[in-house]
Amino acid sequence: MMRSFRLFCILFSFVTVVSVNTQDLIPGSIPGGIPGIGGQALSVELNARIIENGQRVIWNESNTKLAISGSPVGIHLVGSNIVVVAQFTPFIRPNGSVLVAQGQFWLAGDDGTIDYYTSIQTIPMTFGEQIHYFPLGEPQHLNPSIVITITVNPLNEGTRGSDSNRSGGR
């Protein structure tokens, strides 16, 4: 599997970042808010990176998506022998907010086989907090690795929040 993953990174030729069940809007681009959802509008910032040797970024893509509590936003990464699909659903509750992270990836082997992996994780969060999600597992096991950083903020409050970090993964 490690050999296939290295081949993916060498042959990584096409990457697409898309949203799932959301609109591509920039926070603050809707004057007066959004009718019918009031203060529930959220800005979800996604930053996907491929990191080599634990520090060198060899690919980076950032997007900001609009969501409401309970609506997912996602990202698709497509390489020559790997497909990664990650979906993030923020749930804003009075007793503590959470982010549900769902990841799937398909990896084609040299022998023509395709391996499939999936995970789901619930991560406690606060607005403005950076949450690091590793769809292929913890980075110490892979080189290079993929990390997706997610930051959720109320739409009307911008990027105000804490600077703390949380990690989630397979």
N, CA and C of each residue as an Amber inpcrd file, in Angstrom:
protein
   510
   0.8290000  -1.1880000   0.0000000   0.0000000   0.0000000   0.0000000
   0.8710000   1.2480000   0.0000000   1.9880000   1.2390000   0.7140000
   2.8580000   2.4060000   0.7730000   3.4010000   2.7360000  -0.6080000
   3.7550000   1.7130000  -1.3650000   4.2840000   1.9270000  -2.7080000
   3.2260000   2.5710000  -3.6000000   1.9920000   2.1090000  -3.4940000
   0.8940000   2.6770000  -4.2720000   0.6410000   4.1210000  -3.8830000
   0.7320000   4.4120000  -2.5900000   0.4970000   5.7780000  -2.1410000
   1.5930000   6.7040000  -2.6530000   2.8370000   6.2480000  -2.6510000
   3.9290000   7.0620000  -3.1980000   3.7210000   7.3010000  -4.6870000
   3.2600000   6.2730000  -5.3950000   2.9850000   6.4190000  -6.8170000
   1.8930000   7.4560000  -7.0230000   0.8750000   7.4320000  -6.1680000
  -0.1870000   8.4350000  -6.2420000   0.3960000   9.8390000  -6.1520000
   1.3010000  10.0510000  -5.2150000   1.8500000  11.3860000  -5.0190000
   2.7560000  11.8040000  -6.1730000   3.4670000  10.8720000  -6.7390000
   4.3300000  11.1810000  -7.8770000   3.5000000  11.4820000  -9.1080000
   2.4570000  10.6880000  -9.3330000   1.6350000  10.8340000 -10.5210000
   0.4160000  11.7250000 -10.3140000   0.3500000  12.3870000  -9.1700000
  -0.7950000  13.2200000  -8.8380000  -0.9380000  14.2930000  -9.9170000
  -1.8990000  14.1070000 -10.7850000  -1.9940000  14.9870000 -11.9360000
  -3.2560000  15.8300000 -11.9670000  -4.3050000  15.3880000 -11.2880000
  -5.5620000  16.1040000 -11.3890000  -6.2550000  16.0900000 -10.0400000
  -6.5610000  17.2680000  -9.5440000  -7.2380000  17.3770000  -8.2600000
  -8.4320000  18.2960000  -8.4420000  -9.5740000  17.8650000  -7.9180000
 -10.7780000  18.6620000  -7.9820000 -11.3020000  18.8520000  -6.5670000
 -11.6110000  20.0760000  -6.2280000 -12.2090000  20.3690000  -4.9340000
 -13.6170000  20.8590000  -5.2130000 -14.6280000  20.1630000  -4.6450000
 -16.0160000  20.5310000  -4.8830000 -16.7890000  20.5300000  -3.5790000
 -17.9200000  21.1860000  -3.6000000 -18.7870000  21.1580000  -2.4300000
 -19.8660000  20.1080000  -2.6380000 -20.3850000  19.5880000  -1.5280000
 -21.4590000  18.6140000  -1.5690000 -22.6370000  19.2050000  -0.8050000
 -23.8010000  19.3330000  -1.4620000 -25.0150000  19.8590000  -0.8360000
 -24.8140000  21.2240000  -0.1850000 -24.1290000  22.1270000  -0.8490000
 -23.9420000  23.4700000  -0.3320000 -23.7750000  24.4290000  -1.4860000
 -23.7220000  25.7090000  -1.1650000 -23.5210000  26.7200000  -2.1810000
 -22.1210000  27.2750000  -2.0400000 -21.5220000  27.6650000  -3.1680000
 -20.2000000  28.2750000  -3.1470000 -20.3570000  29.7840000  -2.9830000
 -20.4310000  30.2210000  -1.7480000 -20.5910000  31.6360000  -1.4630000
 -19.4980000  32.0940000  -0.5210000 -19.0780000  33.3070000  -0.6960000
 -18.0780000  33.8950000   0.1830000 -18.8120000  34.5320000   1.3560000
 -18.3230000  34.3330000   2.5970000 -18.9930000  34.9290000   3.7540000
 -19.1510000  36.4320000   3.5690000 -20.3150000  36.9290000   3.9380000
 -20.5840000  38.3490000   3.8430000 -21.0530000  38.7890000   2.4700000
 -21.1870000  37.8780000   1.5160000 -21.5840000  38.2650000   0.1700000
 -23.0910000  38.3860000   0.0130000 -23.8530000  38.0840000   1.0570000
 -25.3060000  38.1970000   1.0020000 -25.7220000  39.3360000   1.9210000
 -26.0130000  40.5220000   1.3620000 -26.3970000  41.6490000   2.2050000
 -27.6540000  41.3240000   3.0050000 -27.6300000  41.6520000   4.2920000
 -28.8160000  41.4510000   5.1210000 -29.0500000  40.0210000   5.5520000
 -28.1320000  39.1230000   5.2880000 -28.2810000  37.7360000   5.7150000
 -29.0680000  36.8990000   4.7340000 -29.4850000  35.7290000   5.1750000
 -30.1940000  34.7800000   4.3340000 -31.5870000  34.5900000   4.9060000
 -32.6230000  34.9180000   4.1290000 -33.9880000  34.7760000   4.6460000
 -34.2870000  33.3350000   5.0670000 -34.9190000  33.1790000   6.2360000
 -35.3610000  31.8650000   6.6720000 -34.3760000  31.1030000   7.5360000
 -33.0850000  31.5060000   7.5420000 -32.1470000  30.7660000   8.3930000
 -31.5150000  31.6460000   9.4520000 -31.7250000  32.9490000   9.3650000
 -31.2760000  33.8610000  10.4120000 -29.8220000  33.6640000  10.7860000
 -29.5620000  33.4900000  12.0970000 -28.2050000  33.3690000  12.6020000
 -27.6190000  31.9820000  12.4720000 -28.2780000  31.0570000  11.7630000
 -27.7630000  29.6980000  11.6240000 -26.7580000  29.5540000  10.4860000
 -26.5740000  30.5850000   9.6830000 -25.6530000  30.4930000   8.5540000
 -24.2200000  30.3800000   9.0570000 -23.4770000  29.4690000   8.4490000
 -22.0970000  29.1950000   8.8490000 -21.1580000  29.3270000   7.6650000
 -19.9630000  29.7690000   7.9410000 -18.8800000  29.7800000   6.9700000
 -17.9780000  28.6040000   7.3290000 -17.7680000  27.6910000   6.3680000
 -16.9170000  26.5250000   6.6020000 -15.7080000  26.6540000   5.6750000
 -14.5650000  26.8450000   6.2720000 -13.3290000  27.0030000   5.5260000
 -12.6180000  25.6560000   5.4540000 -12.2970000  25.2120000   4.2360000
 -11.6030000  23.9350000   4.0210000 -10.2530000  24.2170000   3.3810000
  -9.2000000  23.6870000   3.9630000  -7.8680000  23.8170000   3.3980000
  -7.2650000  22.4160000   3.3190000  -7.1380000  21.8970000   2.0960000
  -6.5810000  20.5500000   1.8910000  -5.1280000  20.6810000   1.4380000
  -4.2640000  19.8550000   2.0420000  -2.8380000  19.8980000   1.7080000
  -2.2750000  18.4840000   1.6250000  -1.3010000  18.3280000   0.7470000
  -0.4820000  17.1190000   0.7380000   0.8810000  17.5510000   1.2730000
   1.3190000  16.8580000   2.3360000   2.5450000  17.2350000   3.0280000
   3.5510000  16.0920000   2.9310000   4.7690000  16.4370000   2.5510000
   5.8390000  15.4550000   2.4120000   6.8350000  15.6350000   3.5540000
   7.3380000  14.5430000   4.0890000   8.3100000  14.5440000   5.1820000
   7.8280000  15.3450000   6.3930000   6.5260000  15.3550000   6.6190000
   5.9590000  15.9990000   7.7930000   5.9470000  17.5100000   7.7790000
   6.4750000  18.1470000   6.7270000   6.5140000  19.6040000   6.7580000
   6.4220000  20.2910000   5.4020000   6.9130000  19.7090000   4.3430000
   6.9380000  20.3760000   3.0390000   5.6040000  20.1890000   2.3320000
   4.9080000  21.2950000   2.0580000   3.6160000  21.2530000   1.3720000
   3.8820000  21.1200000  -0.1240000   3.3690000  20.0200000  -0.7240000
   3.5740000  19.8150000  -2.1570000   2.3130000  20.1050000  -2.9640000
   1.1900000  20.3180000  -2.2910000  -0.0600000  20.7220000  -2.9420000
  -0.9580000  21.3430000  -1.8890000  -1.6990000  22.4110000  -2.2650000
  -2.5500000  23.1200000  -1.3290000  -3.7600000  23.6840000  -2.0720000
  -4.9360000  23.5600000  -1.4830000  -6.1660000  24.1130000  -2.0680000
  -7.0710000  24.5640000  -0.9320000  -7.5960000  25.7970000  -1.0170000
  -8.4900000  26.3280000   0.0110000  -9.8000000  26.7800000  -0.6110000
 -10.8980000  26.5640000   0.1130000 -12.2230000  27.0000000  -0.2930000
 -13.0170000  27.3770000   0.9420000 -13.9210000  28.3250000   0.7810000
 -14.8560000  28.6750000   1.8430000 -16.2520000  28.3580000   1.3350000
 -17.0210000  27.6290000   2.1270000 -18.3570000  27.1810000   1.7490000
 -19.3760000  27.7300000   2.7350000 -20.5990000  27.8630000   2.2690000
 -21.7140000  28.2820000   3.0990000 -22.4910000  27.0440000   3.5220000
 -22.8830000  26.9980000   4.7940000 -23.6620000  25.8640000   5.2970000
 -24.5820000  26.3610000   6.4030000 -25.4780000  25.5040000   6.8130000
 -26.2610000  25.7140000   8.0260000 -26.0400000  24.4780000   8.8910000
 -26.3860000  24.5860000  10.1540000 -26.2160000  23.4570000  11.0560000
 -26.9070000  22.2250000  10.4900000 -26.1800000  21.1390000  10.3660000
 -26.7290000  19.8900000   9.8440000 -26.5740000  19.7020000   8.3550000
 -26.0320000  20.7000000   7.6410000 -25.8280000  20.5380000   6.1930000
 -24.3510000  20.2850000   5.9050000 -24.0490000  19.2690000   5.1030000
 -22.6510000  18.8940000   4.8610000 -21.9770000  19.7490000   3.7890000
 -20.6740000  19.8810000   3.9290000 -19.8170000  20.4060000   2.8700000
 -18.7420000  19.3560000   2.6440000 -18.2180000  19.2950000   1.4510000
 -17.2840000  18.2210000   1.1790000 -16.1700000  18.6080000   0.2460000
 -15.2870000  17.6600000   0.0870000 -14.1290000  17.8330000  -0.7680000
 -13.8370000  16.5020000  -1.4530000 -13.4960000  16.5550000  -2.7210000
 -13.1060000  15.3670000  -3.4900000 -11.6950000  15.5920000  -4.0030000
 -10.8280000  14.6470000  -3.7840000  -9.4670000  14.6830000  -4.3220000
  -9.3210000  13.4790000  -5.2400000  -8.9180000  13.7220000  -6.4800000
  -8.8120000  12.6420000  -7.4500000  -7.3890000  12.6210000  -7.9980000
  -6.7050000  11.4970000  -7.8120000  -5.3690000  11.3120000  -8.3530000
  -5.3640000  10.1640000  -9.3430000  -4.1950000   9.8110000  -9.8170000
  -4.0960000   8.7640000 -10.8370000  -4.4920000   7.3890000 -10.3140000
  -4.2890000   7.1120000  -9.0210000  -4.6600000   5.8070000  -8.4840000
  -5.3630000   5.8910000  -7.1240000  -5.8960000   7.1000000  -6.8070000
  -6.5770000   7.2670000  -5.5260000  -7.7090000   8.2860000  -5.6750000
  -8.7910000   8.0290000  -4.9460000  -9.8990000   8.9850000  -4.8380000
 -10.1790000   9.1470000  -3.3500000 -10.2010000  10.3940000  -2.8850000
 -10.5070000  10.6970000  -1.4930000 -11.7430000  11.5780000  -1.4750000
 -12.7420000  11.1680000  -0.6830000 -13.9680000  11.9490000  -0.5170000
 -14.1310000  12.1750000   0.9820000 -14.1950000  13.4450000   1.3710000
 -14.4090000  13.7740000   2.7800000 -15.5860000  14.7350000   2.8710000
 -16.4380000  14.5120000   3.8680000 -17.6310000  15.3260000   4.0590000
 -17.6710000  15.7600000   5.5200000 -17.9590000  17.0420000   5.7370000
 -17.9630000  17.6170000   7.0770000 -19.3190000  18.2630000   7.3400000
 -19.9410000  17.8760000   8.4640000 -21.2620000  18.3860000   8.8150000
 -21.1870000  19.0350000  10.1940000 -21.2970000  20.3700000  10.2460000
 -21.3170000  21.0250000  11.5600000 -22.7180000  20.9490000  12.1740000
 -22.7770000  20.6500000  13.4660000 -24.0250000  20.6600000  14.2150000
 -23.8540000  21.6550000  15.3560000 -24.6150000  22.7350000  15.3050000
 -24.5240000  23.7750000  16.3140000 -25.6430000  23.5520000  17.3140000
 -25.2450000  23.2760000  18.5490000 -26.2090000  22.9690000  19.6080000
 -25.9120000  23.8370000  20.8230000 -26.9270000  24.1520000  21.6230000
 -26.7120000  24.9940000  22.8020000 -25.7440000  24.3710000  23.8170000
 -25.7070000  23.0500000  23.9060000 -24.8600000  22.3840000  24.8990000
 -23.4860000  21.9790000  24.3420000 -23.1110000  22.4830000  23.2020000
 -21.8000000  22.1750000  22.6330000 -21.9010000  21.7710000  21.1750000
 -21.1210000  22.4170000  20.3490000 -21.1540000  22.1500000  18.9160000
 -20.1890000  21.0320000  18.5560000 -20.5340000  20.3130000  17.4820000
 -19.6890000  19.2170000  17.0170000 -19.5710000  19.2800000  15.4920000
 -18.5290000  18.6590000  14.9940000 -18.3220000  18.4960000  13.5600000
 -18.2570000  16.9940000  13.3000000 -19.1220000  16.5070000  12.4130000
 -19.0690000  15.0980000  12.0300000 -18.2330000  15.0140000  10.7580000
 -17.1410000  14.2720000  10.8220000 -16.2340000  14.1070000   9.6890000
 -16.3780000  12.6830000   9.1550000 -16.6940000  12.5810000   7.8710000
 -16.8240000  11.2810000   7.2120000 -15.7940000  11.2280000   6.0890000
 -15.0260000  10.1770000   6.0480000 -14.0150000  10.0360000   5.0050000
 -14.1130000   8.6970000   4.3130000 -13.8270000   8.7130000   3.0240000
 -13.7670000   7.4890000   2.2290000 -12.5960000   7.6360000   1.2720000
 -11.9030000   6.5420000   1.0140000 -10.9440000   6.5880000  -0.0790000
 -10.8030000   5.2410000  -0.7320000 -10.5420000   5.3090000  -2.0250000
 -10.3390000   4.1430000  -2.8620000  -8.9180000   4.2220000  -3.3810000
  -8.1930000   3.1160000  -3.2850000  -6.7970000   3.0750000  -3.6980000
  -6.5960000   1.9000000  -4.6480000  -6.1330000   2.2000000  -5.8570000
  -5.8830000   1.1550000  -6.8480000  -4.4850000   0.5880000  -6.6270000
  -4.4020000  -0.7350000  -6.5530000  -3.1250000  -1.4000000  -6.3780000
  -2.4480000  -1.6700000  -7.7160000  -1.1690000  -1.9920000  -7.6710000
  -0.4100000  -2.3090000  -8.8870000  -0.9530000  -3.5540000  -9.5860000
  -1.6090000  -4.4330000  -8.8060000  -2.1170000  -5.6880000  -9.3640000
  -3.5550000  -5.5740000  -9.8820000  -4.0860000  -4.3390000  -9.9450000
  -5.4390000  -4.1330000 -10.4670000  -6.5330000  -4.1860000  -9.4140000
  -6.1960000  -4.4690000  -8.1790000  -7.2000000  -4.4870000  -7.1120000
  -7.4980000  -3.0670000  -6.6600000  -8.6610000  -2.8930000  -6.0740000
  -9.0370000  -1.6000000  -5.5130000  -9.4040000  -1.8220000  -4.0550000
  -8.7200000  -1.1090000  -3.1620000  -9.0110000  -1.1700000  -1.7340000
  -9.8850000   0.0200000  -1.3690000 -10.8580000  -0.2160000  -0.4750000
 -11.7870000   0.8120000  -0.0320000 -11.6980000   0.9480000   1.4850000
 -11.6290000   2.1800000   1.9530000 -11.5680000   2.4550000   3.3830000
 -12.5780000   3.5520000   3.7060000 -13.1750000   3.4870000   4.8780000
 -14.1420000   4.5060000   5.2880000 -14.0040000   4.7690000   6.7880000
 -14.3710000   5.9710000   7.1960000 -14.3400000   6.3180000   8.6160000
 -15.3750000   7.4000000   8.8860000 -15.7820000   7.4920000  10.1480000
 -16.6720000   8.5610000  10.5930000 -16.2360000   8.9210000  12.0060000
 -16.2330000  10.2190000  12.2780000 -15.7770000  10.6820000  13.5810000
 -16.5490000  11.9330000  13.9730000 -16.9290000  12.0270000  15.2470000
 -17.5660000  13.2200000  15.7920000 -16.5300000  13.9690000  16.6140000
 -16.3220000  15.2500000  16.2750000 -15.2610000  16.0460000  16.8940000
 -15.8910000  17.2680000  17.5670000 -15.7120000  17.4350000  18.8900000
 -16.2030000  18.6520000  19.5500000 -15.4860000  19.8710000  18.9580000
 -16.1940000  21.0070000  18.8290000 -15.5610000  22.1850000  18.2370000
 -16.1200000  23.4670000  18.8280000 -15.3750000  24.5430000  18.6540000
 -15.8300000  25.8920000  18.9410000 -15.6060000  26.7150000  17.6800000
 -16.3500000  27.8070000  17.5420000 -16.1840000  28.6590000  16.3760000
 -14.7590000  29.2010000  16.3100000 -14.1900000  29.2020000  15.1230000
 -12.8470000  29.7220000  14.8980000 -11.7300000  28.7230000  15.1500000
 -12.0530000  27.5900000  15.7160000 -11.0540000  26.5600000  16.0230000
 -10.6410000  25.8370000  14.7470000  -9.3480000  25.6000000  14.5820000
  -8.8650000  24.8150000  13.4510000  -8.8810000  23.3410000  13.8230000
  -9.5830000  22.5490000  13.0130000  -9.6590000  21.1130000  13.2220000
  -8.9010000  20.4480000  12.0840000  -7.9460000  19.5940000  12.4140000
  -7.1380000  18.9010000  11.4100000  -7.6690000  17.4820000  11.2400000
  -8.0140000  17.1380000  10.0090000  -8.5740000  15.8290000   9.6900000
  -7.6500000  15.1350000   8.6950000  -7.3130000  13.8870000   8.9820000
  -6.4030000  13.1050000   8.1410000  -7.1860000  11.9550000   7.5130000
  -7.6900000  12.1260000   6.2760000  -8.5410000  11.0980000   5.6760000
  -7.8440000   9.7610000   5.4410000  -6.5260000   9.7390000   5.3450000
  -5.7980000   8.4850000   5.1330000  -5.1970000   7.9440000   6.4220000
  -5.4710000   8.5680000   7.5410000  -4.9100000   8.1410000   8.8160000
  -3.8600000   9.1210000   9.3000000  -3.3420000   8.8690000  10.4710000
  -2.3520000   9.7460000  11.0860000  -1.1120000   9.8800000  10.2000000
  -0.5650000  11.0870000  10.0940000   0.5340000  11.3320000   9.1560000
   1.8380000  10.6170000   9.4890000   2.0510000  10.2130000  10.7300000
   3.3090000   9.5350000  11.0550000   3.4300000   8.1740000  10.3700000
   2.3180000   7.6280000   9.8440000   2.3420000   6.3370000   9.1720000
   2.5260000   6.4550000   7.6670000   2.3840000   7.6650000   7.1290000
   2.4320000   7.8460000   5.6820000   3.3620000   8.9910000   5.3130000
   4.0200000   8.8470000   4.2000000   4.7980000   9.9390000   3.6400000
   4.6850000   9.8620000   2.1350000   4.1180000  10.8440000   1.5130000
   3.4610000  12.0310000   2.0650000   2.0900000  11.7140000   2.6540000
   1.4970000  12.7090000   3.3010000   0.1810000  12.5270000   3.9120000
  -0.7630000  13.6350000   3.4490000  -2.0610000  13.4080000   3.6600000
  -3.0720000  14.3990000   3.3310000  -3.6660000  14.9070000   4.6330000
  -3.7850000  16.2390000   4.7630000  -4.4410000  16.8380000   5.9210000
  -5.4360000  17.8650000   5.4020000  -6.6290000  17.8410000   5.9880000
  -7.6580000  18.8240000   5.6690000  -7.9280000  19.6000000   6.9500000
  -7.7560000  20.9190000   6.8880000  -8.0220000  21.7750000   8.0360000
  -9.3840000  22.4250000   7.8300000 -10.2480000  22.3030000   8.8370000
 -11.6070000  22.8180000   8.7750000 -11.7690000  23.8710000   9.8650000
 -12.3410000  25.0190000   9.5000000 -12.6580000  26.0690000  10.4670000
 -14.1020000  26.4910000  10.2200000 -14.9130000  26.4700000  11.2780000
 -16.3270000  26.8310000  11.1830000 -16.5510000  28.1190000  11.9700000
 -17.2460000  29.0820000  11.3360000 -17.5830000  30.3490000  11.9820000
 -19.0120000  30.7220000  11.6490000 -19.6780000  31.4820000  12.5290000
 -20.9760000  32.0450000  12.1560000 -20.7460000  32.9650000  10.9550000
 -21.6440000  32.9710000  10.0020000 -21.4550000  33.7490000   8.7740000
 -21.2800000  35.2260000   9.0610000 -22.0290000  35.7620000  10.0050000
 -21.9810000  37.1930000  10.2690000 -20.8140000  37.6160000  11.1370000
 -20.0630000  36.6700000  11.7200000 -18.9940000  37.0340000  12.6310000
 -17.6140000  36.8090000  12.0470000 -17.4910000  36.4120000  10.7850000
 -16.1830000  36.2560000  10.1590000 -15.3440000  35.1920000  10.7920000
 -14.0760000  35.4790000  10.9960000 -13.1320000  34.4730000  11.4760000
 -12.7870000  34.6370000  12.9460000 -13.6310000  35.3080000  13.7100000
 -13.3720000  35.4840000  15.1240000 -13.4380000  34.1330000  15.8400000
 -12.5090000  33.8330000  16.7080000 -12.5420000  32.5660000  17.4530000
 -11.1970000  32.2660000  18.0770000 -11.0390000  31.0610000  18.5710000
  -9.8110000  30.6740000  19.2540000  -8.7690000  30.1980000  18.2520000
  -7.5250000  30.1270000  18.7330000  -6.4290000  29.6530000  17.8840000
  -6.0450000  28.2170000  18.1980000  -6.8700000  27.5130000  18.9570000
  -6.5160000  26.1440000  19.3330000  -6.6950000  25.1880000  18.1750000
  -6.0560000  24.0340000  18.2860000  -6.1160000  23.0140000  17.2300000
  -6.6190000  21.7030000  17.8010000  -7.3370000  20.9510000  16.9740000
  -7.7940000  19.6040000  17.3080000  -7.4450000  18.7170000  16.1360000
  -7.1920000  17.4680000  16.4080000  -6.8850000  16.5490000  15.3190000
  -7.9070000  15.4400000  15.2930000  -8.2460000  15.0380000  14.0770000
  -9.1440000  13.8920000  13.8860000  -8.5990000  13.0690000  12.7520000
  -8.9210000  11.8250000  12.6750000  -8.4170000  11.0020000  11.5810000
  -9.1000000   9.6650000  11.5350000  -8.5500000   8.8240000  10.7230000
  -9.0980000   7.5050000  10.5000000  -9.1250000   6.6870000  11.7370000
